[in-house]
Amino acid sequence: MNTSEIILKFENNIQTLSINLIAIDFTTTIVRNHGIINNQSHLFSIKHEQLNTVLDLTEITPFQLIYFNENKEFIGGSFSLGSPEHLFSIQTTAKHILLIPYKEKIELDKLLNFSFN
């Protein structure tokens, strides 16, 4: 896992975030196996060539998931807010998935894209 900084670009401002960069090579991934730390942000970059990726997010809570396409443009978001023992997974076509602690509360309605610092 590499540590890096990304810049989130919004309609009227920018925000710099320190993240742990994680490459995903498989179409199905158990996220807890990647050393997720609850108070840190993580960026999953999808490296496989298949259309969909399934992420098992069981025990990964509370987090906000922010989805970006291959051009790093914002395409959607969701939340992992349930009990850690409940099963939870997502299937997505996103090529970059930002996992942010829920307390950060990114304004998704104004988010445009991200870039590496």
C-alpha positions in Angstrom: 0.0 0.0 0.0 1.4 3.4 -1.1 0.6 6.7 0.5 -0.1 9.6 -1.8 -2.0 12.9 -2.1 -4.9 13.6 -4.4 -6.7 16.8 -5.2 -10.5 16.7 -5.3 -11.8 19.4 -7.6 -15.2 20.9 -6.9 -17.2 23.5 -8.8 -15.8 26.3 -6.7 -12.8 25.0 -4.8 -10.3 22.1 -4.3 -9.5 19.9 -1.4 -6.2 17.9 -0.9 -6.5 14.5 0.7 -3.9 12.1 2.0 -4.8 8.6 0.8 -3.5 5.0 0.8 -3.3 3.9 -2.8 -4.4 0.3 -3.4 -4.3 -1.5 -6.8 -7.1 -4.0 -7.5 -6.1 -6.7 -10.0 -9.1 -9.0 -9.6 -12.8 -8.7 -10.4 -13.8 -9.6 -6.9 -12.0 -8.2 -3.9 -12.5 -8.6 -0.1 -11.7 -5.0 1.0 -10.8 -5.9 4.7 -7.9 -8.0 3.4 -6.2 -4.7 2.2 -5.4 -3.3 5.6 -8.1 -0.7 5.7 -7.7 1.7 8.6 -10.9 3.3 9.9 -9.7 6.9 10.2 -7.8 7.0 6.9 -8.8 7.5 3.2 -8.1 4.9 0.6 -8.1 5.0 -3.2 -8.7 1.8 -5.1 -7.4 1.9 -8.7 -8.9 -0.9 -10.8 -6.2 -2.6 -12.9 -8.1 -5.5 -14.5 -9.7 -5.2 -17.9 -13.2 -6.6 -17.1 -16.2 -4.3 -17.1 -17.3 -4.8 -13.5 -15.6 -5.1 -10.1 -17.2 -6.5 -7.0 -16.0 -5.2 -3.6 -16.9 -7.1 -0.5 -17.2 -4.3 2.1 -18.2 -6.5 5.1 -16.7 -5.0 8.3 -15.8 -1.7 6.4 -18.0 0.9 8.1 -18.6 3.9 8.4 -17.3 5.0 5.1 -18.4 7.1 2.1 -17.6 5.5 -1.3 -16.9 7.9 -4.2 -16.7 6.5 -7.8 -14.7 7.9 -10.7 -14.3 6.7 -14.3 -11.1 6.0 -16.1 -10.6 9.8 -16.7 -10.9 10.4 -12.9 -14.3 12.1 -13.4 -16.9 11.8 -10.6 -19.6 9.3 -11.5 -21.4 8.6 -8.2 -21.3 7.8 -4.6 -22.6 5.5 -1.9 -22.2 4.8 1.8 -21.2 1.9 4.0 -22.9 2.7 7.2 -24.3 -0.6 8.5 -23.2 -2.9 11.3 -19.7 -4.4 10.8 -21.0 -7.9 11.1 -23.6 -7.6 8.3 -22.7 -8.6 4.8 -22.3 -5.8 2.3 -20.9 -5.6 -1.2 -21.1 -3.4 -4.3 -20.6 -4.1 -8.0 -19.4 -1.1 -10.0 -17.9 -0.2 -13.4 -15.8 2.6 -11.7 -12.1 2.5 -12.3 -11.2 4.5 -9.2 -13.1 4.2 -5.9 -12.3 6.6 -3.0 -13.1 5.2 0.4 -13.4 8.1 2.9 -14.3 8.0 6.6 -17.9 9.1 6.8 -17.1 12.0 9.2 -15.3 13.7 6.3 -18.6 14.2 4.4 -17.5 15.2 0.9 -20.0 17.4 -1.0 -20.9 15.0 -3.9 -23.2 17.4 -5.6 -20.3 19.8 -6.4 -17.5 17.2 -7.0 -16.1 17.1 -10.5 -12.9 15.0 -10.6 -9.6 14.2 -8.9 -6.0 14.4 -9.8 -2.8 13.2 -8.1 -0.7 15.9 -6.3 
